[in-house]
Amino acid sequence: MSTENEGTAVPPAPSAPPSAPVDAPAASAHQGHPAPGAAPDPAPYAPPQAPAQNADQGYGPGPQGPTGETGWGPHGAHGGQDPTASPSAPDASWPPPPPPSTPSYGDGGAGHGSGGWGSPSPQPTPKNGGGRGRMLAAVLVAALVAGGAGGGLGYTLAKENDSNGSTTVSASTSGGNVKRDPGTVAAVAAKALPSTVTIEAESSSGEGGTGTGFVFDKQGHIVTNNHVVAEAVDDGKVTATFPNGKKYDAEVVGHAQGYDVAVIKLNSAPSDLNPLPLGNSDEVAVGDSTIAIGAPFGLSNTVTTGIISAKNRPVASSDGSGSQASYMSALQTDASINPGNSGGPLLDAQGNVIGINSAIQSTSNGGFGTGQAGSIGLGFAIPINQAKYVAQELIKTGKPVYAKIGASVSLEDTTGGAKITEQGAGGSEPVDPGGPADKAGLQPGDVITKLDDRVIDSGPTLIGEIWTHKPGDEVTITYERDGKERTTELTLGSRVGDS
């Protein structure tokens, strides 16, 4: 699954479905009056509008990965039909000629002539006899009598209601008096919103964007996505605004591009900060309720809801900088997530943070002239168990620590597994001498198909799964060599920094 963060191109990834076609609405038909007796003009043809590059998801050449290889994914395309078939001309005898008092629709076009649209018709000769007139008068009198009876009945009922009191029912509670039990969306949002912030990051040249973050601890640390604050890392400016309107300057404490996690710290942080409680993303089940908080398209403090649609979804995303992509084994949710939600909390029904909203998959550009994609119900969040570990390392040392197997794998879009390449990135050895993979007996050409009980269908999937672990964790690797399946035990090594 390949996605993008905040409107840029993306790398390929396994099992990424192609974009669905989105047809532009056809232009509305001409609304003027057709000339009588002539065929009306056909509706103007509106050519189909090709989908624009997705804001948070797309297919195309991916960024250079750890092996230096770049893959491709499909671009969506669509077509349209030409709705230009003209309807047949209307019958010249329809509509009937108007009475003399009716103005004509012109003074000589198609279909005009004696008794036609534009010609006055003869005054009908009055008929003798008053039978029909007397009947009509009787009907009118009956109608007036019925109307009078109805009016009298209505007056009587109204008078009785006035004497017996109002029949309307007033609610016992409304608005702020309604009790919102714990676990309801309103209760969770009311508790979590004061601990979320809208982040504005700006580079020294004035470029930047808007994202979201949440309070991590009482010392003023805020957790967000790396791609939200990446522009401000080198001599840039970061601000965080709370829902009550209080705005604080902040600085980037540390950022992990591979994990797409960053930590900022508020300057002069208030003493009444309430960190959001962190849940256990390993215990999340498909179908669990989710609540997302963020600033989609700059609309701060927006709350949306959904469910967990899938777990352990392999996702490769990029902020478009052309550097190494981010990989995650993501929580998938259908809660509406849009550009600006990035870095915000994904909560469970109890208000615990279970993930960090990071990317979406989308089919076309959004409206309002933004050129950014919108939600189609495919959002991806970094599991909080992983993000918590990363954030703690960033606060402690300012640099991320990655688990590794010590081997280069192909990033080609395959479903057969993660193949150890014949040559490493930059001409290095494909298997680090003395590294974890070397000690476990892995060789170039081996195809890794499982890590513990997780099926591995490609290199990005393997990387995402490895990064859900910590250095020193022992894992079981299942691989194929010369057509035979084998297993080996491997102790994960570590790498410090994004280089």
C-alpha positions as CSV (number, residue, x, y, z in Angstrom):
1,M,0.0,0.0,0.0
2,S,1.5,3.3,-1.1
3,T,0.3,6.6,0.2
4,E,1.3,10.2,0.4
5,N,1.5,12.8,3.1
6,E,0.2,16.3,2.5
7,G,0.0,16.3,-1.3
8,T,3.1,14.8,-2.8
9,A,4.2,11.8,-4.9
10,V,4.5,8.4,-3.4
11,P,6.6,5.2,-3.6
12,P,5.2,1.9,-4.6
13,A,4.2,-0.7,-2.1
14,P,2.7,-4.1,-2.1
15,S,-1.0,-4.8,-2.5
16,A,-1.8,-1.2,-3.4
17,P,-5.1,-1.1,-5.2
18,P,-5.3,1.1,-8.3
19,S,-7.1,4.4,-8.1
20,A,-10.8,4.2,-8.9
21,P,-12.1,6.4,-11.8
22,V,-13.8,9.6,-10.8
23,D,-15.9,11.1,-13.5
24,A,-16.5,14.8,-13.6
25,P,-20.2,15.8,-13.7
26,A,-21.4,16.7,-17.2
27,A,-22.3,20.3,-17.8
28,S,-26.0,21.1,-17.4
29,A,-28.2,21.4,-20.5
30,H,-29.1,24.7,-22.0
31,Q,-32.0,26.2,-20.1
32,G,-33.4,28.6,-22.7
33,H,-36.7,28.2,-24.5
34,P,-36.4,26.3,-27.8
35,A,-37.9,27.7,-30.9
36,P,-41.4,26.2,-31.5
37,G,-41.4,23.3,-33.9
38,A,-37.6,23.0,-33.9
39,A,-35.4,20.5,-32.1
40,P,-33.9,22.0,-29.0
41,D,-30.1,22.4,-28.8
42,P,-28.3,19.4,-27.4
43,A,-26.6,19.7,-24.0
44,P,-23.1,21.1,-24.5
45,Y,-20.5,18.3,-24.3
46,A,-18.4,18.3,-21.1
47,P,-15.1,16.4,-21.7
48,P,-14.2,14.0,-18.9
49,Q,-11.9,15.5,-16.3
50,A,-8.8,13.5,-15.7
51,P,-8.0,12.8,-12.1
52,A,-5.3,15.0,-10.6
53,Q,-2.4,13.7,-8.6
54,N,-3.6,12.5,-5.2
55,A,-3.0,14.6,-2.2
56,D,-2.3,11.8,0.3
57,Q,-2.0,8.9,-2.0
58,G,-0.9,8.2,-5.5
59,Y,0.9,5.8,-7.7
60,G,4.1,6.6,-9.5
61,P,7.8,6.4,-9.2
62,G,8.7,5.9,-5.6
63,P,11.5,7.5,-3.7
64,Q,14.8,5.8,-3.4
65,G,14.7,3.2,-0.7
66,P,17.3,1.6,1.4
67,T,18.5,-0.5,-1.5
68,G,18.6,2.4,-4.0
69,E,15.9,0.8,-6.0
70,T,12.8,2.6,-7.3
71,G,9.6,0.9,-8.3
72,W,6.5,2.0,-10.2
73,G,2.8,1.7,-9.5
74,P,-0.2,2.2,-11.7
75,H,-1.9,5.6,-12.2
76,G,-5.6,5.7,-12.3
77,A,-7.4,6.7,-15.5
78,H,-11.0,7.1,-16.6
79,G,-13.0,8.1,-19.6
80,G,-16.4,9.5,-20.3
81,Q,-19.2,9.3,-22.8
82,D,-20.3,12.1,-25.2
83,P,-23.8,12.9,-24.2
84,T,-24.6,14.8,-27.4
85,A,-27.5,12.9,-28.9
86,S,-30.2,15.4,-29.9
87,P,-33.8,14.6,-29.1
88,S,-36.3,14.5,-31.9
89,A,-38.2,17.7,-32.8
90,P,-41.5,18.3,-31.0
91,D,-44.8,17.9,-32.8
92,A,-45.7,21.2,-34.5
93,S,-49.3,20.9,-33.2
94,W,-48.0,21.1,-29.6
95,P,-48.3,23.2,-27.5
96,P,-51.8,24.5,-28.4
97,P,-52.3,28.1,-29.5
98,P,-52.5,30.6,-26.6
99,P,-55.6,32.8,-26.0
100,P,-55.5,36.3,-27.4
101,S,-54.4,37.8,-24.1
102,T,-51.3,35.6,-24.0
103,P,-48.1,37.2,-25.5
104,S,-46.5,35.2,-28.3
105,Y,-42.9,33.9,-28.2
106,G,-41.7,35.8,-31.2
107,D,-42.9,37.1,-34.5
108,G,-41.9,34.6,-37.1
109,G,-39.7,31.6,-36.3
110,A,-39.9,28.0,-37.1
111,G,-43.3,26.6,-36.5
112,H,-45.2,29.9,-36.9
113,G,-48.2,30.3,-39.1
114,S,-52.0,30.3,-38.9
115,G,-53.0,29.1,-35.5
116,G,-49.3,28.6,-34.5
117,W,-47.3,29.7,-31.5
118,G,-47.0,33.3,-32.6
119,S,-50.4,33.9,-34.0
120,P,-53.5,34.9,-32.1
121,S,-56.3,32.3,-32.0
122,P,-60.0,33.2,-32.7
123,Q,-62.1,34.1,-29.7
124,P,-64.4,31.2,-28.9
125,T,-68.1,31.8,-29.3
126,P,-70.0,31.8,-26.0
127,K,-72.5,29.0,-25.7
128,N,-76.1,29.6,-24.7
129,G,-77.6,27.9,-21.6
130,G,-76.8,28.4,-17.9
131,G,-76.9,24.7,-16.7
132,R,-73.1,24.4,-16.4
133,G,-72.9,27.9,-14.9
134,R,-75.5,27.0,-12.2
135,M,-73.6,23.8,-11.4
136,L,-70.3,25.7,-11.0
137,A,-72.0,28.2,-8.8
138,A,-73.4,25.4,-6.6
139,V,-70.0,23.9,-6.3
140,L,-68.5,27.2,-5.3
141,V,-71.2,27.7,-2.7
142,A,-70.6,24.2,-1.3
143,A,-66.9,24.9,-1.1
144,L,-67.5,28.1,0.7
145,V,-69.8,26.4,3.2
146,A,-67.2,23.7,3.8
147,G,-64.6,26.3,4.3
148,G,-66.7,28.1,6.8
149,A,-67.4,24.9,8.6
150,G,-63.7,24.0,8.7
151,G,-62.9,27.5,10.0
152,G,-65.5,27.3,12.6
153,L,-64.3,23.9,13.8
154,G,-60.7,25.1,13.9
155,Y,-61.7,28.1,15.9
156,T,-63.6,25.9,18.4
157,L,-60.6,23.5,18.9
158,A,-58.2,26.4,19.3
159,K,-60.5,28.0,21.9
160,E,-60.7,24.7,23.8
161,N,-56.9,24.2,23.7
162,D,-56.4,27.7,25.1
163,S,-58.7,26.9,28.0
164,N,-57.1,23.5,28.7
165,G,-53.4,24.6,28.3
166,S,-50.8,24.1,25.6
167,T,-50.4,20.7,23.9
168,T,-46.7,21.1,23.1
169,V,-44.1,19.1,25.1
170,S,-40.9,20.7,26.3
171,A,-37.7,18.6,26.7
172,S,-36.5,18.3,30.3
173,T,-32.9,18.9,29.3
174,S,-31.3,20.5,26.2
175,G,-28.0,21.8,25.0
176,G,-25.4,22.0,27.8
177,N,-27.8,20.2,30.3
178,V,-27.6,16.9,28.4
179,K,-25.6,14.2,30.3
180,R,-23.0,12.7,28.0
181,D,-22.0,9.3,29.4
182,P,-18.4,8.2,29.2
183,G,-17.7,6.4,26.0
184,T,-19.9,8.5,23.8
185,V,-18.2,10.4,21.0
186,A,-19.2,13.7,22.6
187,A,-17.7,12.8,26.0
188,V,-14.5,11.5,24.4
189,A,-14.2,14.6,22.2
190,A,-14.8,17.0,25.2
191,K,-12.1,15.4,27.2
192,A,-9.5,15.0,24.4
193,L,-9.9,18.3,22.5
194,P,-8.2,20.5,25.1
195,S,-5.1,18.3,24.8
196,T,-4.8,18.6,21.0
197,V,-3.1,21.4,19.1
198,T,-3.1,22.8,15.6
199,I,0.5,23.0,14.4
200,E,1.8,25.6,11.9
201,A,5.3,24.9,10.7
202,E,7.2,27.3,8.5
203,S,10.7,27.1,6.9
204,S,13.2,30.0,6.9
205,S,12.0,30.9,3.4
206,G,8.3,31.1,4.5
207,E,7.2,27.7,3.2
208,G,5.2,25.3,5.4
209,G,1.8,23.9,6.2
210,T,-0.6,23.0,8.9
211,G,-1.0,19.7,10.9
212,T,-2.0,18.4,14.3
213,G,-0.4,17.1,17.4
214,F,-1.3,16.1,20.9
215,V,0.1,16.6,24.4
216,F,2.5,13.7,25.3
217,D,3.6,14.8,28.8
218,K,3.3,17.6,31.3
219,Q,6.7,19.0,30.3
220,G,5.2,20.4,27.1
221,H,6.2,17.7,24.6
222,I,3.8,17.4,21.7
223,V,3.8,14.4,19.4
224,T,3.1,14.8,15.7
225,N,4.2,13.5,12.2
226,N,7.7,14.2,10.9
227,H,6.2,15.5,7.6
228,V,4.2,18.1,9.5
229,V,7.3,19.9,10.9
230,A,9.9,18.8,8.4
231,E,10.0,22.3,6.8
232,A,10.8,23.9,10.1
233,V,13.7,21.6,11.2
234,D,16.5,23.9,10.0
235,D,16.0,27.4,11.4
236,G,12.2,27.4,10.8
237,K,9.3,28.4,13.0
238,V,6.8,26.2,14.7
239,T,3.7,27.3,16.6
240,A,1.0,25.2,18.5
241,T,-2.5,26.5,19.1
242,F,-4.9,25.0,21.6
243,P,-8.7,24.9,21.1
244,N,-9.0,27.7,23.7
245,G,-7.1,30.0,21.3
246,K,-3.8,30.1,23.3
247,K,-0.8,29.9,20.9
248,Y,2.7,28.9,21.8
249,D,6.0,29.0,20.0
250,A,7.7,25.6,19.9
251,E,10.9,24.0,18.8
252,V,11.6,20.6,17.2
253,V,13.1,18.3,19.7
254,G,13.7,15.4,17.4
255,H,12.3,13.9,14.2
256,A,12.3,10.4,12.6
257,Q,11.7,10.4,8.9
258,G,11.6,6.6,8.6
259,Y,8.9,6.3,11.3
260,D,7.3,9.6,10.3
261,V,7.2,10.7,14.0
262,A,8.4,14.0,15.4
263,V,8.3,15.7,18.9
264,I,8.1,19.4,19.5
265,K,8.3,21.2,22.8
266,L,6.3,24.2,23.8
267,N,8.2,27.3,24.9
268,S,6.9,28.5,28.3
269,A,4.5,25.5,28.5
270,P,1.5,26.0,30.8
271,S,1.4,24.1,34.1
272,D,-2.0,22.7,33.5
273,L,-1.3,20.4,30.5
274,N,-3.2,17.1,30.5
275,P,-1.4,14.4,28.4
276,L,-3.7,12.1,26.5
277,P,-3.8,8.6,27.8
278,L,-2.0,6.1,25.6
279,G,-3.7,2.8,24.7
280,N,-2.3,-0.5,23.6
281,S,-2.4,-0.7,19.8
282,D,-1.6,-4.4,19.9
283,E,-5.0,-5.1,21.5
284,V,-7.0,-3.2,18.9
285,A,-9.5,-5.4,17.0
286,V,-11.0,-4.9,13.6
287,G,-14.4,-3.3,14.1
288,D,-13.4,-1.2,17.1
289,S,-14.7,2.3,17.2
290,T,-12.3,5.1,16.3
291,I,-12.3,8.9,16.8
292,A,-10.0,11.1,14.9
293,I,-9.1,14.7,15.9
294,G,-7.3,17.2,13.6
295,A,-7.4,20.2,11.4
296,P,-8.5,19.0,8.0
297,F,-7.8,21.7,5.4
298,G,-7.0,24.1,8.3
299,L,-10.3,23.5,10.0
300,S,-9.0,23.1,13.6
301,N,-10.5,20.9,16.2
302,T,-12.5,18.8,13.8
303,V,-13.8,15.4,15.2
304,T,-14.7,12.5,12.9
305,T,-15.6,8.9,13.7
306,G,-15.2,5.4,12.2
307,I,-13.9,2.0,13.0
308,I,-10.7,0.0,12.7
309,S,-11.0,-1.4,9.1
310,A,-7.8,-3.4,9.2
311,K,-4.6,-4.0,11.2
312,N,-1.0,-4.5,10.1
313,R,-1.6,-2.8,6.8
314,P,1.8,-2.3,5.0
315,V,2.1,1.4,4.0
316,A,4.9,3.3,2.4
317,S,4.5,7.1,2.4
318,S,6.5,10.1,1.4
319,D,6.5,13.8,2.1
320,G,7.7,14.5,-1.4
321,S,11.2,15.6,-0.4
322,G,12.8,12.9,-2.6
323,S,14.5,11.3,0.3
324,Q,13.9,7.9,1.9
325,A,10.3,6.9,2.4
326,S,8.4,6.2,5.7
327,Y,7.2,2.7,6.3
328,M,4.7,1.4,8.8
329,S,2.5,-1.5,9.6
330,A,-0.5,0.7,10.0
331,L,-3.9,0.7,11.6
332,Q,-6.5,1.3,8.8
333,T,-9.6,3.3,9.7
334,D,-12.5,4.7,7.8
335,A,-12.8,7.8,10.0
336,S,-12.6,10.8,7.8
337,I,-8.9,11.9,7.6
338,N,-7.8,14.7,5.3
339,P,-4.7,16.9,4.8
340,G,-4.3,18.7,8.1
341,N,-5.3,15.7,10.2
342,S,-1.7,14.4,10.0
343,G,-0.1,14.1,13.4
344,G,-3.4,14.1,15.2
345,P,-4.6,11.3,17.6
346,L,-6.6,8.3,16.6
347,L,-8.6,7.4,19.7
348,D,-10.6,4.4,20.8
349,A,-14.1,4.6,22.4
350,Q,-12.6,5.3,25.8
351,G,-10.5,8.2,24.6
352,N,-7.1,6.4,24.6
353,V,-4.7,7.2,21.8
354,I,-4.2,4.1,19.7
355,G,-2.5,5.7,16.7
356,I,-1.1,8.8,15.0
357,N,-3.0,9.7,11.8
358,S,-0.4,9.8,9.1
359,A,-1.7,9.2,5.6
360,I,-4.7,8.5,3.4
361,Q,-5.3,6.9,0.1
362,S,-7.4,8.9,-2.3
363,T,-8.5,8.9,-5.9
364,S,-8.4,12.5,-7.1
365,N,-7.7,16.1,-6.2
366,G,-10.0,17.9,-3.8
367,G,-12.1,21.0,-4.5
368,F,-11.8,24.6,-3.5
369,G,-8.8,25.0,-5.7
370,T,-6.5,23.3,-3.2
371,G,-5.2,20.6,-5.5
372,Q,-5.2,18.3,-2.5
373,A,-7.0,15.0,-2.2
374,G,-9.8,14.2,0.3
375,S,-10.9,11.3,2.3
376,I,-12.4,8.2,0.7
377,G,-12.5,6.3,3.9
378,L,-9.0,4.8,3.7
379,G,-6.9,6.4,6.4
380,F,-3.7,5.0,8.0
381,A,-2.3,5.6,11.5
382,I,1.0,4.7,13.1
383,P,0.3,2.3,16.0
384,I,0.8,4.1,19.2
385,N,3.0,1.3,20.7
386,Q,5.6,2.1,18.0
387,A,5.1,5.8,18.1
388,K,5.5,5.9,21.9
389,Y,8.9,4.2,21.7
390,V,10.1,6.5,19.0
391,A,8.9,9.6,20.8
392,Q,10.7,8.6,24.0
393,E,13.9,8.1,22.1
394,L,13.6,11.5,20.4
395,I,13.0,13.2,23.8
396,K,15.9,11.3,25.3
397,T,18.6,11.8,22.6
398,G,17.0,13.8,19.8
399,K,17.6,11.0,17.3
400,P,15.6,8.0,16.2
401,V,16.8,4.4,16.7
402,Y,15.7,1.8,14.2
403,A,15.7,-2.0,14.5
404,K,17.4,-3.7,11.5
405,I,18.3,-7.2,10.2
406,G,21.5,-6.0,8.5
407,A,20.6,-6.9,4.9
408,S,19.4,-4.9,1.9
409,V,16.1,-6.1,0.3
410,S,14.5,-5.3,-3.0
411,L,11.7,-2.7,-3.0
412,E,10.1,-4.0,-6.1
413,D,6.3,-4.3,-6.1
414,T,6.0,-8.1,-5.8
415,T,3.9,-10.5,-3.7
416,G,6.4,-13.3,-3.4
417,G,8.3,-12.0,-0.4
418,A,11.3,-9.7,0.4
419,K,14.3,-10.7,-1.6
420,I,17.8,-10.0,-0.3
421,T,19.6,-8.2,-3.1
422,E,22.8,-9.3,-4.8
423,Q,24.3,-5.8,-4.1
424,G,23.8,-3.4,-1.3
425,A,22.9,0.3,-1.4
426,G,25.8,2.5,-2.7
427,G,27.9,-0.6,-3.6
428,S,28.0,-1.9,0.0
429,E,27.6,-5.6,0.9
430,P,24.0,-6.9,0.6
431,V,24.4,-8.7,3.9
432,D,26.4,-6.8,6.6
433,P,29.4,-8.9,7.7
434,G,28.9,-9.9,11.3
435,G,25.4,-8.4,11.3
436,P,22.1,-10.0,12.4
437,A,21.3,-11.5,9.0
438,D,24.8,-12.8,8.6
439,K,24.8,-14.4,12.0
440,A,21.4,-16.0,11.2
441,G,22.8,-17.5,8.0
442,L,20.9,-15.4,5.5
443,Q,22.5,-14.9,2.0
444,P,21.9,-12.8,-1.1
445,G,19.1,-14.2,-3.1
446,D,17.1,-15.5,-0.1
447,V,13.5,-14.6,-0.2
448,I,12.0,-13.8,3.3
449,T,8.3,-14.8,3.4
450,K,7.5,-14.4,7.1
451,L,8.7,-12.5,10.2
452,D,7.3,-14.4,13.2
453,D,3.6,-15.0,12.1
454,R,3.4,-12.0,9.8
455,V,3.3,-12.8,6.1
456,I,5.9,-10.8,4.2
457,D,5.0,-10.1,0.6
458,S,7.6,-7.5,-0.3
459,G,10.5,-5.4,0.9
460,P,8.5,-2.5,2.2
461,T,6.3,-4.9,4.2
462,L,9.4,-6.4,5.8
463,I,10.7,-3.0,6.7
464,G,7.4,-1.9,8.2
465,E,7.3,-5.1,10.3
466,I,10.9,-4.8,11.5
467,W,10.2,-1.3,12.7
468,T,7.4,-2.4,14.9
469,H,10.1,-4.1,17.0
470,K,12.9,-2.7,19.1
471,P,16.6,-3.4,18.7
472,G,17.5,-6.6,20.6
473,D,14.1,-8.3,19.9
474,E,14.4,-11.9,18.8
475,V,12.3,-12.9,15.8
476,T,11.8,-16.0,13.6
477,I,12.6,-15.5,9.9
478,T,11.0,-17.8,7.4
479,Y,12.7,-17.7,4.0
480,E,13.1,-19.6,0.7
481,R,16.4,-20.7,-0.8
482,D,16.7,-22.8,-4.0
483,G,13.0,-23.6,-3.8
484,K,13.1,-24.9,-0.2
485,E,11.5,-23.2,2.8
486,R,13.7,-22.7,5.8
487,T,13.6,-20.9,9.2
488,T,16.1,-19.2,11.4
489,E,16.2,-17.2,14.6
490,L,17.5,-13.6,14.3
491,T,18.3,-10.9,17.0
492,L,17.5,-7.5,15.6
493,G,20.3,-4.9,15.5
494,S,20.1,-1.1,15.7
495,R,20.7,1.9,13.6
496,V,20.8,5.4,15.0
497,G,19.6,8.4,12.9
498,D,17.9,8.7,9.5
499,S,21.1,8.6,7.4
